[in-house]
Amino acid sequence: DAERQFTSDASHELRTPVTVILAECEMAEKMPEDTEAVQESVTEIHKQARKMSELIGKLLAYTRLEQGTRRIDREELDLSGLVEDVCEEQRTVAARNIRIECETSHDVLVNGDVALLISLVQNLVTNAVKYGKDGGHVWVKVYSEGSKACVSVRDDGIGIREEDLACIWNRFYQADRSRSDECRGIGLGLSLAQQIARLHGGRITASSRPGEGSEFIFSMPET
Ligand code: ADP
């Protein structure tokens, strides 16, 4: 049943961008002289194709992890350095005047797969920006707690309603479907992140106050 549901959700998510791309192509073909309108079509096609590409990439990553066909290359690494690098990179792409602050105090060593952990942290930080408010803040912190290495990603954005909090980890779940197409993601980021956390013997928890912001905490064994 889960497999059938997954295929159905994935097909549904891919159908919309494909429909738009086909319609735009047909329109563009009918107006070869009108360069401005053609340009608009190309821009729309490009946007939808990017979305499909992102979806397919995440679907593949998700399936490979789930089926165990993605090899996990574990090595000892410093989570503080990894998180600082991700924040630095995200600062260059973060839009809408959102400030990303990163607090790390010492090396926090873990045994993990660099690429997967980068993708986990990237997902949390990009969400904090995506669902953040204009001119808002994202606070990222790496710390040790008991025998655990923790990364907290907090924002002062739109927040998540109590009834949505348990569902955001589900594949394709999006709390606010009414958001414009521009800001919408595809609802795979958190399920992927949670799966990566579990593969590392860890987990991610979320807490939020609607209208005030959210905090996601990833924790895994520290070495
Ligand atoms: P996507 O962002 O692609 O929609 P995710 O799986 O990353 O998918 O997130 C699922 C849903 O959880 C989002 O659609 C959004 O409603 C909610 N969400 C995730 N992170 C945040 C956040 N920092 N603030 C508010 N809502 C969030």
Residues whose N, C-alpha, C, O or C-beta is under 5 A from the ligand:
A	BS01	ADP	N127 A128 Y131 G159 I160 I168 Y173 Q174 A175 D176 G185 I186 G187 L188 G189 L190 S191 S214
